[in-house]
Amino acid sequence: MNNIIYFDNSATTSLNEEVFNSMKEFLLLNYSNPSSVYEFSQKSRVMIEKSRENIASYINANKNELFFTSGGTESDNWALVGATLFKGKKSGHIVTTAFEHSAVLESAKFLEKMGFEVTYISPNELGFIYVNDVVDAIRDDTILVSVMYINNEVGTIQDIKEICRMVKEKNPSILFHTDAVQALSEIEIDVKDLNVDLLSISGHKIHAPKGIGALYIKSGIDIENFIFGGSQERSRRAGTENVAGIVGFSKAIDILRKNRGVNVSKRLELRDYFLKKVKENFDFAKINGSLENRHSGNVNISFVGMDKEMLIMSMDFNGICISSGSACSSGSVGNSHVLDSMKLLDSLKESAVRVSFGESNTFEEIDIFISSLKELFN
């Protein structure tokens, strides 16, 4: 496995060694249940709260506004279902986009089955949502608007601050949620400046372990609990806490706080080098989505005329990991709902793959990738 070239960092990132070392104590030594009353449990309890305060401060939230979850999917589910059905509402209207992560889209579909109406706003061909399309979709019975911050397939960055401002201007009582899972590693997130009510983040996109995330719930916002049981997370999210995961998430935030700007620059250098090599060697390749206002590590590219399943399998045979789309469906090679929503030509959708760089990737790895592609196309 040491020879693997990993270009699927939008799906997940490697576990940082410092993060792993910070977790070991709570996996091997301080393994007690943090809800227990004896002294052995108190260090775990203290570290949970220190981690909460640290992660909350990174997004400019109060620590009491941050609730740990199992990841971005649970956070998205909680935001949508907790604000509607679980609040006792039997009907109402939701606005979201047609190219959200499946965690939002499947929650919306579930709510439709329960009696809610959902409007799905399509992006333009460059991968951006028009603010006016969202605002114009608002009705008198609109409860919630959910627009993702950075798209996980094409990497485009939405103007969440402006969309939220316009939604609140039209109806201040509407709750606004954003899935910021892909945004956490890329841009400075300030929940007070954004003025969002709900925001989802996840650890494994920033070199923390899988299975840990959080939902920001703005103070004063009343959504119903999603998981029932014990009194953990101030009686908002039941279940014994993932102490090691929480500690690892916090350590990853410490590292991100110091290195985010450098990481973005590294990823941009890698992406620009890759695009230069593609242009030199494959004049039939087409980038999907705008390169402006885009995640620095994301390239969604169509090698027109090549079946994407064949391309992914061929690269895998050469030890190179790329995907066909979403992190939660990267093993699938069906057409992407994101590219469908952008109304791209079938020839582009059928040949589209996602290449996503991390700051630890190298130019040499890109050269190997380009050579493998050249062999495939010759």
One Martini backbone bead per residue (centre of mass of N, CA, C, O) as a GRO file, in nm:
protein
  378
    1MET     BB    1   0.049   0.066  -0.007
    2ASN     BB    2   0.296   0.273  -0.041
    3ASN     BB    3   0.230   0.316  -0.372
    4ILE     BB    4  -0.001   0.488  -0.335
    5ILE     BB    5  -0.210   0.716  -0.516
    6TYR     BB    6  -0.392   0.987  -0.362
    7PHE     BB    7  -0.692   1.138  -0.542
    8ASP     BB    8  -0.938   1.140  -0.280
    9ASN     BB    9  -0.974   1.393  -0.062
   10SER     BB   10  -1.289   1.440  -0.071
   11ALA     BB   11  -1.361   1.172   0.072
   12THR     BB   12  -1.074   1.157   0.226
   13THR     BB   13  -0.831   1.159   0.484
   14SER     BB   14  -0.560   1.128   0.639
   15LEU     BB   15  -0.417   1.043   0.935
   16ASN     BB   16  -0.274   1.224   1.154
   17GLU     BB   17  -0.021   1.163   1.372
   18GLU     BB   18  -0.091   1.370   1.590
   19VAL     BB   19  -0.381   1.281   1.615
   20PHE     BB   20  -0.331   0.991   1.696
   21ASN     BB   21  -0.164   1.055   1.953
   22SER     BB   22  -0.402   1.207   2.098
   23MET     BB   23  -0.592   0.940   2.107
   24LYS     BB   24  -0.452   0.700   2.260
   25GLU     BB   25  -0.524   0.757   2.558
   26PHE     BB   26  -0.851   0.717   2.484
   27LEU     BB   27  -0.804   0.406   2.399
   28LEU     BB   28  -0.602   0.280   2.641
   29LEU     BB   29  -0.650   0.448   2.921
   30ASN     BB   30  -0.897   0.666   2.893
   31TYR     BB   31  -1.178   0.451   2.863
   32SER     BB   32  -1.399   0.575   2.998
   33ASN     BB   33  -1.705   0.681   3.076
   34PRO     BB   34  -1.791   1.019   3.082
   35SER     BB   35  -2.070   0.968   3.259
   36SER     BB   36  -1.928   0.893   3.491
   37VAL     BB   37  -1.856   0.972   3.843
   38TYR     BB   38  -1.579   0.898   3.852
   39GLU     BB   39  -1.256   1.007   3.827
   40PHE     BB   40  -1.169   0.844   3.569
   41SER     BB   41  -1.381   1.019   3.384
   42GLN     BB   42  -1.295   1.326   3.394
   43LYS     BB   43  -1.090   1.358   3.166
   44SER     BB   44  -1.285   1.302   2.939
   45ARG     BB   45  -1.482   1.529   3.002
   46VAL     BB   46  -1.279   1.763   2.981
   47MET     BB   47  -1.187   1.705   2.682
   48ILE     BB   48  -1.454   1.751   2.550
   49GLU     BB   49  -1.485   2.054   2.636
   50LYS     BB   50  -1.219   2.156   2.516
   51SER     BB   51  -1.284   2.069   2.227
   52ARG     BB   52  -1.541   2.229   2.189
   53GLU     BB   53  -1.414   2.509   2.230
   54ASN     BB   54  -1.205   2.489   2.001
   55ILE     BB   55  -1.393   2.435   1.759
   56ALA     BB   56  -1.586   2.671   1.802
   57SER     BB   57  -1.371   2.899   1.772
   58TYR     BB   58  -1.303   2.841   1.469
   59ILE     BB   59  -1.625   2.934   1.397
   60ASN     BB   60  -1.730   3.150   1.603
   61ALA     BB   61  -1.844   2.992   1.854
   62ASN     BB   62  -2.014   2.869   2.101
   63LYS     BB   63  -1.982   2.588   2.286
   64ASN     BB   64  -2.310   2.559   2.323
   65GLU     BB   65  -2.341   2.531   1.985
   66LEU     BB   66  -2.188   2.249   2.001
   67PHE     BB   67  -2.247   1.922   1.846
   68PHE     BB   68  -2.179   1.601   1.857
   69THR     BB   69  -2.116   1.360   1.601
   70SER     BB   70  -2.063   1.110   1.345
   71GLY     BB   71  -2.108   1.340   1.120
   72GLY     BB   72  -2.226   1.492   0.841
   73THR     BB   73  -2.479   1.321   0.802
   74GLU     BB   74  -2.606   1.360   1.078
   75SER     BB   75  -2.610   1.666   1.074
   76ASP     BB   76  -2.796   1.694   0.830
   77ASN     BB   77  -3.031   1.530   0.934
   78TRP     BB   78  -3.084   1.697   1.188
   79ALA     BB   79  -3.139   1.969   1.056
   80LEU     BB   80  -3.389   1.881   0.887
   81VAL     BB   81  -3.562   1.696   1.080
   82GLY     BB   82  -3.544   1.872   1.345
   83ALA     BB   83  -3.694   2.132   1.197
   84THR     BB   84  -3.962   1.954   1.137
   85LEU     BB   85  -4.084   1.670   1.210
   86PHE     BB   86  -3.966   1.667   1.514
   87LYS     BB   87  -4.144   1.939   1.572
   88GLY     BB   88  -4.449   1.842   1.463
   89LYS     BB   89  -4.460   1.870   1.172
   90LYS     BB   90  -4.667   1.787   0.876
   91SER     BB   91  -4.589   2.050   0.715
   92GLY     BB   92  -4.422   2.214   0.439
   93HIS     BB   93  -4.133   2.414   0.334
   94ILE     BB   94  -3.841   2.346   0.125
   95VAL     BB   95  -3.509   2.466   0.049
   96THR     BB   96  -3.286   2.349  -0.204
   97THR     BB   97  -3.050   2.162  -0.382
   98ALA     BB   98  -2.960   1.949  -0.656
   99PHE     BB   99  -2.630   1.938  -0.537
  100GLU     BB  100  -2.631   1.795  -0.290
  101HIS     BB  101  -2.574   1.601  -0.061
  102SER     BB  102  -2.720   1.303   0.019
  103ALA     BB  103  -2.786   1.381   0.316
  104VAL     BB  104  -2.991   1.597   0.216
  105LEU     BB  105  -3.158   1.465  -0.012
  106GLU     BB  106  -3.266   1.220   0.155
  107SER     BB  107  -3.405   1.391   0.369
  108ALA     BB  108  -3.595   1.536   0.174
  109LYS     BB  109  -3.736   1.282   0.066
  110PHE     BB  110  -3.846   1.191   0.336
  111LEU     BB  111  -4.017   1.449   0.387
  112GLU     BB  112  -4.200   1.410   0.144
  113LYS     BB  113  -4.331   1.146   0.251
  114MET     BB  114  -4.443   1.315   0.517
  115GLY     BB  115  -4.562   1.606   0.355
  116PHE     BB  116  -4.349   1.768   0.228
  117GLU     BB  117  -4.214   2.041   0.047
  118VAL     BB  118  -3.972   2.057  -0.228
  119THR     BB  119  -3.720   2.275  -0.346
  120TYR     BB  120  -3.497   2.247  -0.632
  121ILE     BB  121  -3.205   2.405  -0.698
  122SER     BB  122  -3.031   2.487  -0.976
  123PRO     BB  123  -2.750   2.514  -1.121
  124ASN     BB  124  -2.530   2.618  -1.316
  125GLU     BB  125  -2.284   2.525  -1.547
  126LEU     BB  126  -2.059   2.620  -1.314
  127GLY     BB  127  -2.184   2.562  -1.006
  128PHE     BB  128  -2.408   2.787  -0.935
  129ILE     BB  129  -2.610   2.972  -0.719
  130TYR     BB  130  -2.878   3.168  -0.737
  131VAL     BB  131  -3.009   3.381  -0.521
  132ASN     BB  132  -3.289   3.441  -0.655
  133ASP     BB  133  -3.384   3.146  -0.670
  134VAL     BB  134  -3.414   3.110  -0.367
  135VAL     BB  135  -3.596   3.350  -0.297
  136ASP     BB  136  -3.829   3.283  -0.508
  137ALA     BB  137  -3.900   3.000  -0.352
  138ILE     BB  138  -4.030   3.139  -0.133
  139ARG     BB  139  -4.276   3.089   0.114
  140ASP     BB  140  -4.501   3.112   0.366
  141ASP     BB  141  -4.421   2.786   0.445
  142THR     BB  142  -4.128   2.827   0.494
  143ILE     BB  143  -3.876   2.676   0.708
  144LEU     BB  144  -3.624   2.583   0.513
  145VAL     BB  145  -3.276   2.638   0.424
  146SER     BB  146  -3.040   2.447   0.206
  147VAL     BB  147  -2.688   2.527   0.148
  148MET     BB  148  -2.400   2.454   0.023
  149TYR     BB  149  -2.078   2.563   0.034
  150ILE     BB  150  -1.918   2.306  -0.089
  151ASN     BB  151  -1.889   2.112  -0.346
  152ASN     BB  152  -1.797   1.767  -0.360
  153GLU     BB  153  -1.749   1.747  -0.687
  154VAL     BB  154  -1.677   2.062  -0.808
  155GLY     BB  155  -1.598   2.287  -0.567
  156THR     BB  156  -1.796   2.504  -0.541
  157ILE     BB  157  -1.849   2.834  -0.405
  158GLN     BB  158  -2.079   2.967  -0.207
  159ASP     BB  159  -2.276   3.257  -0.113
  160ILE     BB  160  -2.387   3.229   0.194
  161LYS     BB  161  -2.414   3.510   0.310
  162GLU     BB  162  -2.607   3.622   0.086
  163ILE     BB  163  -2.825   3.409   0.091
  164CYS     BB  164  -2.898   3.443   0.388
  165ARG     BB  165  -2.965   3.744   0.383
  166MET     BB  166  -3.200   3.723   0.176
  167VAL     BB  167  -3.375   3.526   0.331
  168LYS     BB  168  -3.402   3.700   0.596
  169GLU     BB  169  -3.526   3.946   0.455
  170LYS     BB  170  -3.788   3.796   0.370
  171ASN     BB  171  -3.759   3.572   0.631
  172PRO     BB  172  -3.651   3.549   0.957
  173SER     BB  173  -3.788   3.255   1.039
  174ILE     BB  174  -3.600   3.115   0.863
  175LEU     BB  175  -3.405   2.847   0.836
  176PHE     BB  176  -3.039   2.814   0.809
  177HIS     BB  177  -2.847   2.578   0.617
  178THR     BB  178  -2.504   2.438   0.610
  179ASP     BB  179  -2.279   2.245   0.429
  180ALA     BB  180  -1.927   2.248   0.558
  181VAL     BB  181  -1.739   2.002   0.506
  182GLN     BB  182  -1.554   2.112   0.262
  183ALA     BB  183  -1.482   2.401   0.395
  184LEU     BB  184  -1.297   2.361   0.648
  185SER     BB  185  -1.011   2.337   0.478
  186GLU     BB  186  -1.041   2.622   0.300
  187ILE     BB  187  -1.211   2.825   0.487
  188GLU     BB  188  -1.325   3.076   0.670
  189ILE     BB  189  -1.536   3.024   0.952
  190ASP     BB  190  -1.822   3.247   1.036
  191VAL     BB  191  -2.122   3.228   1.187
  192LYS     BB  192  -2.180   3.527   1.248
  193ASP     BB  193  -2.130   3.640   0.963
  194LEU     BB  194  -2.329   3.445   0.815
  195ASN     BB  195  -2.601   3.385   0.994
  196VAL     BB  196  -2.644   3.101   1.064
  197ASP     BB  197  -2.821   2.832   1.226
  198LEU     BB  198  -2.685   2.588   1.059
  199LEU     BB  199  -2.384   2.363   1.082
  200SER     BB  200  -2.177   2.136   0.904
  201ILE     BB  201  -1.924   1.900   1.023
  202SER     BB  202  -1.604   1.716   0.963
  203GLY     BB  203  -1.310   1.534   1.033
  204HIS     BB  204  -1.210   1.354   0.769
  205LYS     BB  205  -1.131   1.628   0.595
  206ILE     BB  206  -0.880   1.707   0.833
  207HIS     BB  207  -0.722   1.445   0.955
  208ALA     BB  208  -0.933   1.302   1.098
  209PRO     BB  209  -1.143   1.087   1.200
  210LYS     BB  210  -1.381   0.881   1.158
  211GLY     BB  211  -1.694   0.943   1.326
  212ILE     BB  212  -1.669   1.274   1.335
  213GLY     BB  213  -1.873   1.557   1.432
  214ALA     BB  214  -2.085   1.857   1.373
  215LEU     BB  215  -2.340   2.081   1.513
  216TYR     BB  216  -2.452   2.393   1.456
  217ILE     BB  217  -2.651   2.579   1.703
  218LYS     BB  218  -2.798   2.849   1.738
  219SER     BB  219  -2.875   3.054   1.965
  220GLY     BB  220  -3.234   3.001   1.999
  221ILE     BB  221  -3.254   2.747   1.838
  222ASP     BB  222  -3.533   2.518   1.771
  223ILE     BB  223  -3.457   2.182   1.772
  224GLU     BB  224  -3.490   1.858   1.750
  225ASN     BB  225  -3.409   1.570   1.836
  226PHE     BB  226  -3.258   1.267   1.681
  227ILE     BB  227  -3.129   1.119   1.933
  228PHE     BB  228  -3.225   0.874   2.170
  229GLY     BB  229  -3.170   0.872   2.546
  230GLY     BB  230  -2.948   1.009   2.690
  231SER     BB  231  -2.764   1.310   2.833
  232GLN     BB  232  -2.596   1.380   2.615
  233GLU     BB  233  -2.527   1.673   2.495
  234ARG     BB  234  -2.731   1.823   2.675
  235SER     BB  235  -2.976   1.638   2.576
  236ARG     BB  236  -2.939   1.626   2.235
  237ARG     BB  237  -2.726   1.361   2.207
  238ALA     BB  238  -2.727   1.045   2.220
  239GLY     BB  239  -2.455   0.876   2.346
  240THR     BB  240  -2.157   0.769   2.370
  241GLU     BB  241  -1.877   0.920   2.347
  242ASN     BB  242  -1.616   0.999   2.112
  243VAL     BB  243  -1.340   1.078   2.253
  244ALA     BB  244  -1.108   1.028   2.056
  245GLY     BB  245  -1.242   1.177   1.818
  246ILE     BB  246  -1.268   1.452   1.954
  247VAL     BB  247  -0.968   1.494   2.012
  248GLY     BB  248  -0.878   1.465   1.715
  249PHE     BB  249  -1.042   1.699   1.603
  250SER     BB  250  -0.904   1.918   1.771
  251LYS     BB  251  -0.616   1.871   1.667
  252ALA     BB  252  -0.685   1.927   1.370
  253ILE     BB  253  -0.761   2.222   1.425
  254ASP     BB  254  -0.488   2.316   1.522
  255ILE     BB  255  -0.344   2.257   1.254
  256LEU     BB  256  -0.532   2.424   1.070
  257ARG     BB  257  -0.487   2.700   1.201
  258LYS     BB  258  -0.177   2.705   1.100
  259ASN     BB  259  -0.215   2.564   0.776
  260ARG     BB  260  -0.433   2.649   0.573
  261GLY     BB  261  -0.295   2.850   0.380
  262VAL     BB  262  -0.068   2.657   0.291
  263ASN     BB  263  -0.251   2.429   0.187
  264VAL     BB  264  -0.391   2.587  -0.034
  265SER     BB  265  -0.133   2.656  -0.194
  266LYS     BB  266  -0.048   2.365  -0.252
  267ARG     BB  267  -0.304   2.276  -0.401
  268LEU     BB  268  -0.287   2.487  -0.625
  269GLU     BB  269  -0.019   2.394  -0.744
  270LEU     BB  270  -0.115   2.111  -0.816
  271ARG     BB  271  -0.354   2.189  -0.995
  272ASP     BB  272  -0.200   2.362  -1.202
  273TYR     BB  273  -0.010   2.140  -1.291
  274PHE     BB  274  -0.223   1.943  -1.388
  275LEU     BB  275  -0.360   2.132  -1.599
  276LYS     BB  276  -0.108   2.171  -1.770
  277LYS     BB  277  -0.068   1.868  -1.844
  278VAL     BB  278  -0.342   1.826  -1.973
  279LYS     BB  279  -0.318   2.043  -2.196
  280GLU     BB  280  -0.059   1.911  -2.330
  281ASN     BB  281  -0.207   1.599  -2.370
  282PHE     BB  282  -0.545   1.674  -2.355
  283ASP     BB  283  -0.759   1.832  -2.574
  284PHE     BB  284  -1.037   1.665  -2.476
  285ALA     BB  285  -1.046   1.794  -2.213
  286LYS     BB  286  -1.292   1.879  -1.944
  287ILE     BB  287  -1.391   2.113  -1.727
  288ASN     BB  288  -1.602   2.104  -1.442
  289GLY     BB  289  -1.660   2.394  -1.373
  290SER     BB  290  -1.539   2.640  -1.202
  291LEU     BB  291  -1.215   2.786  -1.120
  292GLU     BB  292  -1.371   2.982  -0.970
  293ASN     BB  293  -1.458   2.947  -0.669
  294ARG     BB  294  -1.269   2.693  -0.564
  295HIS     BB  295  -1.147   2.426  -0.457
  296SER     BB  296  -0.806   2.373  -0.454
  297GLY     BB  297  -0.827   2.032  -0.494
  298ASN     BB  298  -1.038   2.049  -0.734
  299VAL     BB  299  -1.114   1.807  -1.006
  300ASN     BB  300  -1.348   1.806  -1.271
  301ILE     BB  301  -1.316   1.561  -1.535
  302SER     BB  302  -1.335   1.515  -1.891
  303PHE     BB  303  -1.268   1.227  -2.103
  304VAL     BB  304  -1.361   1.228  -2.397
  305GLY     BB  305  -1.455   0.885  -2.483
  306MET     BB  306  -1.422   0.788  -2.186
  307ASP     BB  307  -1.495   0.561  -1.965
  308LYS     BB  308  -1.502   0.599  -1.627
  309GLU     BB  309  -1.474   0.308  -1.534
  310MET     BB  310  -1.219   0.245  -1.694
  311LEU     BB  311  -1.047   0.469  -1.573
  312ILE     BB  312  -1.058   0.390  -1.274
  313MET     BB  313  -0.957   0.096  -1.308
  314SER     BB  314  -0.687   0.164  -1.443
  315MET     BB  315  -0.574   0.334  -1.213
  316ASP     BB  316  -0.595   0.118  -0.996
  317PHE     BB  317  -0.392  -0.076  -1.134
  318ASN     BB  318  -0.168   0.174  -1.085
  319GLY     BB  319  -0.228   0.299  -0.786
  320ILE     BB  320  -0.475   0.505  -0.849
  321CYS     BB  321  -0.690   0.738  -0.678
  322ILE     BB  322  -1.016   0.781  -0.798
  323SER     BB  323  -1.334   0.929  -0.891
  324SER     BB  324  -1.696   0.982  -0.976
  325GLY     BB  325  -1.759   1.148  -0.691
  326SER     BB  326  -1.894   1.105  -0.424
  327ALA     BB  327  -1.795   0.997  -0.116
  328CYS     BB  328  -2.077   0.814  -0.093
  329SER     BB  329  -2.022   0.716  -0.429
  330SER     BB  330  -1.721   0.632  -0.530
  331GLY     BB  331  -1.812   0.325  -0.611
  332SER     BB  332  -1.973   0.466  -0.824
  333VAL     BB  333  -2.071   0.493  -1.197
  334GLY     BB  334  -2.286   0.671  -1.212
  335ASN     BB  335  -2.445   0.936  -1.271
  336SER     BB  336  -2.429   1.252  -1.167
  337HIS     BB  337  -2.635   1.473  -0.999
  338VAL     BB  338  -2.460   1.721  -1.033
  339LEU     BB  339  -2.424   1.714  -1.345
  340ASP     BB  340  -2.720   1.703  -1.406
  341SER     BB  341  -2.793   1.983  -1.272
  342MET     BB  342  -2.589   2.132  -1.488
  343LYS     BB  343  -2.652   2.027  -1.780
  344LEU     BB  344  -2.472   1.830  -1.913
  345LEU     BB  345  -2.338   1.650  -2.130
  346ASP     BB  346  -2.322   1.319  -2.176
  347SER     BB  347  -2.018   1.308  -2.256
  348LEU     BB  348  -1.930   1.432  -1.982
  349LYS     BB  349  -2.068   1.249  -1.769
  350GLU     BB  350  -1.947   0.966  -1.879
  351SER     BB  351  -1.625   1.098  -1.832
  352ALA     BB  352  -1.631   1.172  -1.528
  353VAL     BB  353  -1.388   1.285  -1.288
  354ARG     BB  354  -1.236   1.291  -0.961
  355VAL     BB  355  -0.972   1.512  -0.859
  356SER     BB  356  -0.813   1.517  -0.528
  357PHE     BB  357  -0.606   1.722  -0.349
  358GLY     BB  358  -0.337   1.717  -0.128
  359GLU     BB  359  -0.074   1.859   0.048
  360SER     BB  360   0.097   1.569   0.017
  361ASN     BB  361   0.119   1.585  -0.256
  362THR     BB  362   0.283   1.550  -0.583
  363PHE     BB  363   0.431   1.607  -0.883
  364GLU     BB  364   0.521   1.314  -0.931
  365GLU     BB  365   0.239   1.191  -0.913
  366ILE     BB  366   0.127   1.343  -1.154
  367ASP     BB  367   0.322   1.228  -1.364
  368ILE     BB  368   0.224   0.937  -1.332
  369PHE     BB  369  -0.066   0.990  -1.408
  370ILE     BB  370  -0.015   1.102  -1.692
  371SER     BB  371   0.128   0.849  -1.798
  372SER     BB  372  -0.112   0.657  -1.755
  373LEU     BB  373  -0.303   0.811  -1.943
  374LYS     BB  374  -0.136   0.790  -2.202
  375GLU     BB  375  -0.143   0.480  -2.219
  376LEU     BB  376  -0.454   0.458  -2.236
  377PHE     BB  377  -0.487   0.656  -2.503
  378ASN     BB  378  -0.277   0.493  -2.704
   0.00000   0.00000   0.00000
